[in-house]
Amino acid sequence: MAGDRPHYEEACRALFAGEIGQFAELVQAWPHDIRFYAIEKVQEAAEAEAALPLAD
């Protein structure tokens, strides 16, 4: 959906590094609908991950 958008690879790196703020900054040039969807899903994933119990 965004593979040809500016800063796509950098945004992916930030995403997998857990740098949500950096991700949001990198996708600012993307069309609103794509940017909104991507950031929404990233936030949902971060919240879900935070709710997981810590491994022993």
C-alpha positions in Angstrom: 0.0 0.0 0.0 2.9 2.4 0.7 5.9 0.7 -0.8 6.4 3.5 -3.3 5.9 6.4 -0.8 8.7 8.6 0.4 10.7 7.3 3.4 9.0 3.9 3.2 12.1 1.9 4.1 13.1 4.2 6.9 9.5 4.1 8.2 9.6 0.3 8.2 12.9 0.4 10.1 11.5 2.8 12.7 8.4 0.6 13.0 10.3 -2.6 13.8 12.6 -0.7 16.1 9.6 0.4 18.1 10.2 4.1 17.4 6.6 5.1 16.9 7.2 8.8 17.0 9.9 8.5 14.3 7.6 6.3 12.2 4.8 9.0 12.4 7.3 11.7 11.4 8.5 9.7 8.4 5.0 9.1 7.0 3.9 12.7 7.1 4.4 13.1 3.3 2.1 10.1 2.6 -1.6 10.7 1.6 -3.9 11.3 4.5 -5.8 8.1 4.3 -2.7 5.9 4.0 -0.9 7.8 6.8 -3.9 7.7 9.1 -4.5 4.0 8.6 -0.8 3.2 9.1 -0.4 5.2 12.3 -3.7 3.9 13.7 -2.5 0.3 13.2 0.9 1.0 14.7 -0.7 2.5 17.8 -3.1 -0.5 18.1 -0.2 -2.9 17.8 1.9 -0.9 20.4 -1.1 -1.0 22.8 -1.6 -4.7 22.3 2.1 -5.4 22.9 2.1 -3.3 26.0 -0.8 -5.4 27.4 1.1 -8.7 27.0 2.4 -10.3 30.1 6.2 -10.2 30.6 8.0 -13.4 29.7 9.9 -15.1 32.6 
